[in-house]
Amino acid sequence: MGFEVSYTSSAGKWLGFVTAVWVQAISGNNYTFSNYSDALKTLMNLTQLELNNLSVVKDIGKAFGLLAGLASDRIPAPIILLIGSLEGLVGYGAQWLVVSRKIQPLSYWQITTWMNTAVLVTCIRNFRRNRGPVSGILKGYVGLSTAIFTDLCSALFADDPAKFLFMLAIVPFVVCLGAIFFLRETTPASTVDEEKEEAKYFSIINTVAIVVALYLQVYDFLPNKSETLALIFSGILIILLASPVAIPVYSFIKSWNLNRKRTEPDVEEQQVVEPLLNGETTGTEEVVAVVAVEDTVVAVVAVEEVKRRPVLGEDHTIFEAMWTVDFWILFVSFLCGVGTGLAVMNNMGQIGLALGYVDVSIFVSLTSIWGFFGRIISGSVSEYFIKRAGTPRPIWNAASQILMAVGYILMAVALPGSLYIGSIIVGLCYGVRLAVTVPTASELFGLKYYGLIYNILILNLPLGSFLFSGLLAGYLYDAQATPTAGGGNTCVGAHCYRLVFVIMAMACIVGFGLDILLAAKTKNIYTKIYRSRRSKKSSSSTESNGH
C-alpha cells in the first residue's frame, strides 16, 4: 500500500511541477515593458523620467507579494494562483484598453508575484533536496517568458502593442486556471533512489528548456519571416512547451504497471507476516518504551531550543531573519544585481533608439533568452558543486556581479555591436542572480516561513526599479534629452546612458564584495549540507550492499 501511495504521489507531484513550469513561462510579463514602452511614451507624451516612473509603478506591484508570502503559509496554492491570475487580467486588461485607444490614459498596475509565490514555494517544498534545479528551471522559464511572448506576438500580430497587451492579459489567466487543479504540496523525496529519479527528470526538463531557448534564438535571427513560417514556428513552440507533460504520464504508467503486478501477493510473504509463536513477544513493547523515552527527551530539548535564537540553516521567522547581518548582506547584494538589471530591461527601448536601432525586440529577446540560460545553468551548477565539494552558493552571485559590471562598461563605451554583447551579459548575470538567491535564502533561513522571506527579498525589484530606473536613468536621460512637441523628449547618441552604465557598474562591484563576504560567512553551512548528503548516500549504499 505504501508503495502505491509513493508512486501515485510521484506522478501527481511531477504533474504539479510541469504546470508550475507553464505558469512561470507566462508570468515574466513585467520584463516585456520595452516592447510597448515607446507606444506609451508617444501616446501619453511622456518624458523619460515619467516613463520610467510608470515602469516603477509596474514593479511596485511586487510589494503586494508580502501578502502572497503571508498567504503561502495559510492558503492553498490554487487560491493564490487564482488571485494572481485575476489581478494580472485586470492590470494588463487596463493597459490594453489604453494602448488600443478604447479608454483615456490612466495609471496602471499589476501583481504577478502571487503566481510566482504559489509555484515557487510549493515546488521548493516538494523537491527540497533539489532546490537549485527547481529554482533554475522555474526562474528560467520566467525569464524565457519574455522571449516567448515577444516572438509569439511578432509571429502572430506583427508586433502590435495593443494585441501584445491583450495576449498578456488573457493567456496567463487561462493557464493559471488550469494549474489550479494540479499544483499541490506533496511528500518530498526521502530516499537516495527517489533523489536520483528526481535528478533524472530534472535533466530531461532542463534539456527541453534549452531546446526551447535555442529554438527562440534561431527564430529571432531569421530574416524575412513569412506568415506561414510564423504559424509553423508558433505551433512547434507550443508543442515544445507542452512536451514535459510526458514525465508525469510516464510516472503514472510506471506506477500503474507496478501496482498491477502486486495485486497477487506472494505466498511466502504472507507466511512471514504471521509470528512463529503467538505467545512470544516480538519486542514491540520494548521499542514503544524506548520511543516514548526518546520523545520525552526530544520534547525537553525542544523547549530549551525555543529560548534561543535560531542559527543559520535552521527555520527563521521573518523577524529573526531580518535581525541577522547575513540577511541584509544578501538583501543589498541582491539589490545591486537585480536593480541594475531591471533598469536595463525597462529602458531597453530607449537605449536601443539612442544607439540608432529602430527595432529593439532583438535586444529584449537576447536579454530574456540569456537570462534563462543564467537561471537554468546556475541552478544546476551551484547544486552540483554543493553536492561535490560544499561550495557556498553565494560565490556564484559574486561571479555574476563582476561579469555584469563588465557588461555595463561595454555598453558605456558603445562600440559597434556592444549592445548585443551587453544584452547577453546582463541577461545572463541577472538570471544567475535570481536563480541562486532563491535556494540560498531557503538554505540559510529555512523553509517554514520561506514564502514571506522570499517576498521580502523580492522587494528589491520595485526598490531597484525605483532607484536605478526611475531616478538614476530617468534623471540622467532627461538631462541629455531634447524636448519634443507635445511635452515629451528624445535623446540620440551614446552619451544618453553612458553615466548611467558607469554608476551601475560601480554598484555591481559593491555587490561583488558583499557576495564574497556572504560566501565566507556561510562556508560552514554548506560544508554541513555537503557532509549530510554524503553521509546519507554512504548509509544508503551500505544498506543496498547488505541486502
N, C-alpha and C positions, 0 to 999 in steps of 0.2 A: 504493500500500500504506500509506504514512504517513497519507494522508487517511482511510483506512478505520479505522485504529487510533485516530486522533484522535476521530472521531465515535462509535465504539463505546465508547471510554473515557468520552466525554462523557455518553452515556446511563447508563453504569454509575455515573459519579460523581454524577449527579443522583438516581439511584435510591438510592444510599447516603445522600445528603443528606436525601431525603424520609423514609427510615427513621429517620435521626437525629432529624428533627422529631418523628416518632411516639414515639421513645424519650423525648425531652425532655417531650413532652406528658403522659407518665405518670411522670416521675421527680422532680417537685417535690413529692412527697407529704409531705415533712417540714414543709412550710408549712401542712399541714392539721391540725396539732395541736389548734387551738382547737375543731375540730369534735367531738372526743371527750375533751378535757381535763376537762370538767365531770363526765363519766361516770366517768373515772378518779379524780378528786378525791373524788367521793361514794362510790364503791365501796371505795376504799382509805383513806378518812378522812384525807386529807392536808391539811396547812396549805398556804398559797400558796407558801411557801419550798420545801417538799418537792415540790410540783407543779412549780415552776419548775426545781428541780434535776433532776426527771425529764425536763423538756424539754431541759435542758442535756445529759443523757446521750444523748438522741436526736441532738443536734447533734455530740456528741463523735465519733460515727461518722465524721464528715468528716475527722478526724485521720488515719484509715486511708487517706485519699486520697493521702498521701505514698507509700504502696505502689503505688497506682494510677499516680501520676506517674512513679515509677521504672519501673513495668511498661510504661508507654506508649511508652518508647523501646526496649523489648526484646521485648515480647509483642504479637502482632497484636490489633487492636481487637476482633474477635469473641470472643477468650478473655477479655478484660477485661469485655466485656458479659456473658458467661456468669457470671463470678464475681459481678458486681454484682447480677444478677437472682436468683441463688441466695441471696445474703445478704439481699436485700430480702424474699424469700419467707420465710426463717426468722424475720427480725426482726418483720415485720408479722403473720406467722402466730402468733407468740407473743403479740403484743398482742391479736389477735382471740380467742385462747383465754382470755385473762384477762377481757376485757370481756364475752364471751359466757358467762362463769362456768363454763367447761369445766375450767379449772385454777385453782389458787390464784394470787393476785397475785405477780409476780416482777419483777426488774429486766429492762429490755428495751433493745435497741439496734438500730441499722440502719446500713447503709452503701450509700447511693445514689451516693456520689462516684465509684465505679468506672464507673457508667454515664455520668455527666456527663463524666468524663475521656476515656473512649473516644470519644464522639461529638464533643466539643468540639475536642480536639487533632487528631483526624483531619480534621474539616471545615475547621478553620483552616488546616491544611497543604494541603488540596485546593483551597481558594479563598483563597490568601494575599493576593491583590490586592483582595479584598472582605471584609476581616476585620470591618469594622464591621457590615455587613448580616448576615454569618454569626453573629456574636456576638449581635446584636439579635434575630434570628429564633429561634435555639436557646435563648437565655436567656429570650426572650419566652414561648416555649411552656412552659418550666419554671414560670414564674410563672402562666401560664394553666392549668396542670395542676391547681392548687388549685381553681379555679372549675369546671373540667371534672369533677373527681371529686366536688366538693361538690354540683353541680347534678344529676349523674347519680345520686348516692346519694339526694338528695332526691326525684328523679323516680321512681326505681325501688324504693327501700327505705324511703321515708318517714323519712329522717334517722335510721335505726337505726345507732348507733355500731358495734355488732358487725359488721353486714353491710358497713358502710363500711370497716372494717379488713380484712375478708375480701377485698373488692374491691382494696384497696391491696396485698394480698399476691399475688393471682393475676394481675391484669391486667398489671403491669409485667413479671412473669416471662414471660408468653406473648409480649408484644410484643418483648422483648429476644431471645427465642429466634428470632423471625422476622428481626430485624435482623442477627443473627449472619451470615446468608448474603450480605448485601449491602454492609455497611459496610467499605470498604477504602480505603487510601491510593492515590491515583492521581496522574497528572501534572497539575500546576496549569496554569492558562492562561498562555500565553507570548506572545500577540499581542493587539493592541488590539481586533480583531474578537471574539476569544474573551471578553475582558473585557466588551465591550458586550453580548454574548449572556448572560453571567452576570448582568449588571445587570438585563437584561430579565426573566430568570427569577426573580431575587430580588424584583423589583417585583410579579410575579404572586403569589409565595408570601406576600409582605407583605400584599397585598390580601386574600387568603384568610384570613390570620390575623386581620386587622382585622374581617372579616365574622364570624368565629367569636367574637371578643371581644364585638362588639356584640350578636350573637345571644344569648350567655350573659347579657349585661347586661339585655337586654329581658326574657328569661325570668325573671330574678331579681325584677323589679318587677311581674310579672303576679300579680294577686290570684286566690285560689281556683282553683288549678291542679287540674284533674280528672285521673283516671288515664289517660284516653285522650289528653289533651293531653300528659301526661308521656311517654307512649310515643312519640307523634309527635315531640316535642322530642328525645328520645334518638336516634331514627332519623335525623333530619335532621343532628344534631350529628355522628354517626358518618360520614355521607356527606361533610360539610364537611371533617372531619379527613382523610378518605381522598382528597379531590379533588386535592391536589398531585401525586399519582402520575401525573397526566396529563402532567406535564413530561418525565419520563424516557421515557414511552411515545411522546410526540411526537418527542423527540430520537432515539429508536431508529428510528421510522418514517422520519424525515428522512434519517438516515444510510443506511438500507436502500435508499431510493429513489435517493439519490445514488450509492451503490455499484453499484446495478443499471445506472445509465446509463453507468458507467465500465467495464463488463465488456468492451466492444468498444473497444480502443484506437484513437486517431486515427492514420491512416496518416502524416500529416505529423509527428506526434510521434515515430513510430517512426524516421523518416528522420533526425530531428535528433539522435537518440541516438548514431548512428554518426559517428565523426570523419571529416572530409573527406579527410584524408591519414593513412594508418595509420602512416607513418614519422615523422610530425611530432608533436613533444611538445605537450601541451596546457597545460603549466605546472603540472601536478600536483606534479611533483618539487620545484619551487620552493616551492609552498605548504606541502608537508610539511616542507621545510627551515626555513621561516620559523616554522611552528607549533612545531617542535622547539626552536628558539632561544627562542621566547616561553615555552614550557612550562618551560624551564630557568630563565629569569628569574623566572617566577611561583613556581617551587619555592624559589628563593633568597629571594624576598620573603616567602614563606610561613614559611620557617624563622626569618626575622628577626621576623615578627609573633608567633610563638609566645612570644618572650621578653618581650613587653609585655602589659599588661592590656587587655582589650577596652574600647572606648569605647561610650557609649550608641548603640544602633542596630545593634550587632554581637552575635553569639551569645555569651551568657554561660553559664558553668556556674552551678549554684545557689550555690556559694560565692563566685564572682566577683560575682554579682548582689547577694548579701547583704552584700558588702563595700562596696557603694556607698551613699551617703546617699540617693540617689534611690529606691532600693528601699524603704527604711524610711519615707520620706515617703509613698510610695504605700501601704505596708502600714498605717501608722497612720491615714491619712485614710480608707482602706477600712474599718478597724475602726470609726471614728466613724459611718460611714454604715450599714453592714450590721449592726453590733452593735445599734444603737438600733432599727433597723427590725425585726430579729428579736425584740427584746423586746416590741414592739407585737404582732407576729404570734403569739408564744407566749402572750401574756397577753390576747388579744382576747376570749376567752370571759369572763374575769373583769372586764375593762374594761367590756364591754357590760352585764353584770349589775350592776356597781357604778353605772352610769348609768341603770339602770332598764329595760334591754332584755332581754326574756325569750329571744328568738331572735337569736343573733349571726351566723347564717350569712350574712346580707346583708353584714355588715362584712368577713367572711372573703372573700367573693366580690369585694367592692369593692377590697380590698387586692390580691387576685390579678389582677383584670382590669386595674386601673390600673397595677399592676406590669408587666403585659405591655405596655401602651402605652408605659411608660417605657423598657422594654428595646428594643422594636422601633423606636420613633421615634428614640431617642438613637443607636442603632447606625447607622442610615441617615443621620441628620442630621450626626453627627460625621464620618462618611466623606465626605459631600458637601462639608463645609467644609474638610476636609484637601485634597481634590482641587481645590477652588475657590480657597482662599486660604492653605492651610498652617496653619489654625487648630489649636493644640495640643489634643489630645483631653481632657487633664485639666481644661480650662476648663469642660467640661460637667459634670464631677463637682463642681466648685466651685459652679456654679449650682444643682445638685440639693441640695447640703448646706445652702445658705442657705434654700432653699424648704422643706426638711424641718424646719428649725428653726422656721419659721413654723407648720408643721403641728402641731408639738408644743405650741407656745404656744396654739394654738386649742383643742387637746384639754385643756390645763391649765385654760383659762378655763371650759370645759364649758358653753358657751351651747347653747341648743336647736339640734340639727342639727349641732353642731360635730364629733361623732364621724363623721358621714358625710363631711364635708369633710376631716377629719383622716385618715381611712382612705384616701381618694383621693390626698391629697398624699403620705402616707408610702409608699403602694404605688407611685406614680409615681416618686418620688425613689429608692426602693430599687431599682427596676428600672433606672433610669439608671445608678446606681452599679455594678451588676453588669455591665451590657452594655458600659459604657465602659471599665471597668478591665481586662476580658479582652483586648481588642485592644491597649490601652495597654501592658500587660506584654509582649506579643509584639513590639511595635514598639521598645520600649526595650531589651529583653534577648534578642531573637532567638527563633527557632522551634526550634533544635536541641534545647534542654533545656526546652522550654516546658511540657511535661506536669508536670514536677516544680515548676517555678517557679509555675505556676498553682495547684497544690495547696498550696504554702506560703502563698500569698495567701489561699486558701480556709480556712486555719486560723483566719482571722478570724471565721468563722461560729461554731464552737464557743467560741472565746475571747470573742467579743462576746456570745454567748448566756449564757455563764457570768457575765461582768461586769455586763451590763445587765439580763438577765432573772433569772438565778439569784441574784445578790447584790443588786443595786440594787432591782429591782421586788419581789423576794421579801421582803426585809427590811422595806422601807418599807410594803408592803401589810400584812404581818403586824403591824406596829406600830400600824396603824389598825384592824385587824380585830377582830371579836368572836368568841370561841370558841364552837363548836357541840358538841352531844352527839356522842361518838364520837372526839373528838380533832381534828376539823377546825376551820375558821374561815370567816367570811364578812365582807365589808365592802360597805356600800352608801353611795353618795354621791360627789361629785366630788373630795372630799379624799383618797380612797383612792389615787389615782395622780397627784395634782397635782404633788408634789415630784419624782416620777419623770420626768414630762414636762419640767419646768423643767431638770433636770440633763441630760437627753438633748438638749435644745435647745442648751445650752452646749457639749456635746460636738460637735454639728454645726457650731457656729461655729468651733471649733478645727479641725475637718476642712476647713472652707471656706478657712481661712488656709493650711493645708498644700497644698491643691489649687492655690491661686493661685501658691504658691511653685513647685510642680512644673511648672505651665504655663509659668512664666517660665524655669525651668531647661531645659526641653525644647523651647523655641521653635525652636532651630536644627535639631533633629532633624526636626521636622515641616516646616520650610522645605525641608530636603533632600529629604524624601519628595515634597513638592509639586513641586519643580523636576525631580526624576527622572521623575515621571509626565508632566509637561508636555513634557519633552524626548522621552520615548518616543512620546507622542502626536503631536508635531510631526514626528518622523522617519518615523512610520508614514504620516502624511498626505502627506509628500514622496514616499515610495515609491509610494503609490497614484497620485499625480498624474503621476509619471514613467512609470508603466505605462499 
